[in-house]
Amino acid sequence: MYNYPILSIAIWMPIVFGLIVLAVGSDRNPAPARWVALIGSILSFVVTIPLITDFDPDTAKLQFVEQAHWIDRFNITYHLGVDGISMWFVILTALITVIVVVAAWEVITKNVGQYLAAFLILSGIMVGVFSSADGMLFYVFFEATLIPMYIIIGIWGGANRVYAAFKFFLYTLMGSLLMLVGLIYLYTQTGTFDLAAWHAVQLPMTPQVLLFIAFFLAFAVKVPMWPVHTWLPDAHVEAPTGGSIVLAAIMLKLGAYGFLRFSLPIAPDASHFLAPVVITLSLIAVIYIGLVAMVQADMKKLVAYSSIAHMGFVTLGFFIFNQLGVEGAIVQMISHGFVSGAMFLCIGVLYDRMHTRQIADYGGVVNTMPKFAAFVMLFAMANCGLPGTSGFVGEFMVILAAVQYNFWIAFGAAFTLILGAAYTLWMYKRVYFGAVGNDHVRKLIDVNGRELFMLIVLAALTLFMGLYPKPFSSVMHASVENLLTHVSQSKLPLTQ
């Protein structure tokens, strides 16, 4: 037990500040809401720093554990804790929230308080997902993330925001309902919602397969995996810049994280049995979606499809059941948080000036925004998986693990690096290089101090992780090894 409830503070502090922002928010005087939101997001990030400084990487046990009675009748507890798998995602969530608040500072002028409050509340809820050690608590937080994001897309989104918000909500809700059935079944078998008890329970093959399918549908939609990915491009295109950043950097990780907490350790036999299906879907995602990205005319939609392709690496790494592959997938998730968040931020910077995301409407931006173009080049290279950037580390680890598993699977996964470079550099060439495209581009002004701050933070993290990934990868060794031990042991009853 830690000497103070650090995880509860990390969850509830941004939620409380969000409620305060709602109370002080006013379009006639938005300054109080902005400053309260900024202070709240910074403090919420600061309280997560002990997760780095005091974390013990040599144990797979949950750390910073909190447990209290919640619903005694059903043995549901308020049980929190993080291990080497979840620790970095709590910190990433808090950091991205600061970026989002700063990004909205001058851009959002209508319903400022409600906008910032939605992100602060969403931040606390997402930290709750990554911290939950009780199945029902996880489910409550997991479902609660839909509400703020639905509001963010539906109110501050683009012309088709209502359609995109409904599609986002319905896709993710339908998948999650089957997960709830699976949670209830596990409760009937164990009498508890404690995840550790679920990881130990023995189940026949048929229930394992059904549980795997129930969890898979919930988490695959969230990742999103092909073919249940179609909600994501619409949501990204219509969402405001902050919504796209959080959606790509954090919310997609909730589904991938669910595989590690539920699917693999609870149904290991079914996971091995159905792994070829998941690997096939992952390869389709990284290859087919990469081809789809190449023909996009909208920058945001191109990067949205790019996110789906990169998350295909994550699910591929999980289901080759190799320590290097799983660790590479988790590293890829963290890197994707930096890089995709930065890519959507850069698109937002251009959109704030030109109010268009069409690639054809630009050209020669480097001539009028040289500082900005240099940062975008770095993030574009990271999106391609250039060595020395964070985008390389996770993908290299997954491909290396895939070679050990099956050469042709590794070859298919590596092929997407070529596609990624093709569509990313093609977009960069048409938007930034060449002569100035039109008078609108000629009038562009380079990044201001606020935008420069966000770009520097994300660029520093992208380079630091690419050049020295050890701090990110070393904390997860023990936890991933423990997970793979669970997955390697059959949970079938001895009579089966």
Summary of the structure (lengths in Angstrom):
residues: 496
radius of gyration: 21.7
end to end distance: 39.5
largest distance: 76.0
contacts: 1921
relative contact order: 0.10
helix: 75%
strand: 4%
